[in-house]
Amino acid sequence: MGCKHRFTTFERIETPKLRVVKRGGCKADYERSKIEKGIRLALEKRPFSESEIEDIVSSIENKILKIAKDKIITSKQIGDMVSEKLRNVDEVAYIRFVSVYKKFGSAKKFSREIEKLNK
């Protein structure tokens, strides 16, 4: 009997130690896994392969590494980058992400964001 499972590995550059300034002003270590989790949730049941998701996360991380001054970046900058990327690759994923990121509390906020997309 054979294995019958397929394993994939991804190689990536080890990221330098970055700090993220949160909304409240406290600082935390940068964690790629948090970005990946948010993107995976936004893309859930959307037509994206593992390698496409990995490419999306990697492109965002590369942009973070380019703009992080003094190895510090704000959570807002990261959220804006993720929003922009998702807006360009999948509108449904974008709406899912920004509804959490911008803390939508009503259907009106969803409608406004969808109107912005259609312009």
C-alpha positions as CSV (number, residue, x, y, z in Angstrom):
1,M,0.0,0.0,0.0
2,G,1.2,3.5,-0.8
3,C,0.9,6.7,1.2
4,K,-2.1,8.2,-0.7
5,H,-1.4,11.6,0.8
6,R,0.3,14.5,-0.8
7,F,2.5,16.8,1.2
8,T,3.6,20.2,0.0
9,T,6.3,22.4,1.5
10,F,6.9,26.1,0.9
11,E,10.2,27.8,1.3
12,R,10.3,31.4,2.4
13,I,12.8,33.9,3.6
14,E,13.0,34.1,7.4
15,T,11.5,37.4,8.4
16,P,13.5,39.8,10.6
17,K,12.1,40.5,14.0
18,L,9.3,43.1,13.4
19,R,7.1,44.7,16.0
20,V,3.5,45.6,15.4
21,V,1.9,48.7,17.0
22,K,-1.7,47.8,17.9
23,R,-4.7,50.1,17.9
24,G,-4.3,50.7,21.6
25,G,-0.6,51.6,21.3
26,C,0.9,48.4,22.7
27,K,3.4,46.5,20.7
28,A,3.6,42.8,19.8
29,D,5.8,40.6,17.7
30,Y,4.9,40.3,14.1
31,E,3.3,37.0,13.3
32,R,2.8,35.9,9.7
33,S,0.3,33.3,10.9
34,K,-2.2,36.0,11.9
35,I,-2.3,37.4,8.4
36,E,-2.6,34.0,7.0
37,K,-5.5,33.1,9.3
38,G,-7.4,36.3,8.3
39,I,-6.9,35.6,4.6
40,R,-7.8,32.0,4.9
41,L,-11.1,32.9,6.7
42,A,-11.9,35.6,4.1
43,L,-11.2,33.1,1.2
44,E,-13.0,30.2,2.8
45,K,-15.1,28.3,0.2
46,R,-13.7,30.6,-2.5
47,P,-11.9,29.2,-5.6
48,F,-8.3,29.6,-4.4
49,S,-5.7,26.9,-4.2
50,E,-3.2,26.5,-1.3
51,S,-0.4,27.9,-3.5
52,E,-2.5,30.9,-4.5
53,I,-3.2,31.6,-0.8
54,E,0.5,31.3,0.0
55,D,1.3,33.7,-2.9
56,I,-1.2,36.3,-1.5
57,V,0.2,36.0,2.0
58,S,3.8,36.2,0.7
59,S,3.1,39.3,-1.4
60,I,1.6,41.1,1.6
61,E,4.5,40.0,3.8
62,N,7.1,41.2,1.2
63,K,5.3,44.6,1.1
64,I,5.4,44.8,4.9
65,L,9.1,44.1,5.0
66,K,9.7,46.9,2.4
67,I,7.8,49.6,4.4
68,A,8.5,48.6,8.0
69,K,10.7,51.5,9.2
70,D,12.9,50.7,12.1
71,K,11.4,47.2,12.1
72,I,8.1,48.7,13.3
73,I,4.7,48.7,11.5
74,T,1.2,49.5,12.7
75,S,-1.7,47.0,12.6
76,K,-3.6,49.5,10.6
77,Q,-0.9,49.5,7.9
78,I,-1.1,45.7,7.8
79,G,-4.9,45.7,7.7
80,D,-4.9,48.2,4.9
81,M,-2.5,46.1,2.9
82,V,-4.6,42.9,3.3
83,S,-7.7,44.8,2.4
84,E,-6.1,46.2,-0.7
85,K,-4.8,42.8,-1.8
86,L,-8.1,41.1,-1.2
87,R,-10.0,43.8,-3.0
88,N,-7.9,43.1,-6.1
89,V,-8.2,39.3,-6.0
90,D,-11.7,38.6,-4.7
91,E,-14.5,41.0,-3.9
92,V,-16.3,38.5,-1.6
93,A,-13.2,37.9,0.4
94,Y,-12.6,41.6,0.6
95,I,-16.1,42.3,2.1
96,R,-15.6,39.4,4.5
97,F,-12.3,40.7,5.7
98,V,-13.2,44.4,6.0
99,S,-16.4,43.6,7.8
100,V,-14.3,42.2,10.6
101,Y,-11.4,44.6,10.2
102,K,-13.6,47.7,10.2
103,K,-16.0,46.2,12.8
104,F,-19.2,46.5,10.8
105,G,-22.1,46.5,13.2
106,S,-25.0,47.0,10.7
107,A,-26.2,46.0,7.3
108,K,-25.9,49.7,6.2
109,K,-22.1,49.5,6.6
110,F,-22.0,46.4,4.4
111,S,-24.1,48.2,1.8
112,R,-21.9,51.2,1.8
113,E,-18.8,49.1,1.3
114,I,-20.4,47.2,-1.5
115,E,-21.4,50.5,-3.1
116,K,-17.8,51.7,-2.9
117,L,-16.7,48.4,-4.7
118,N,-19.1,49.0,-7.5
119,K,-17.8,52.5,-8.2
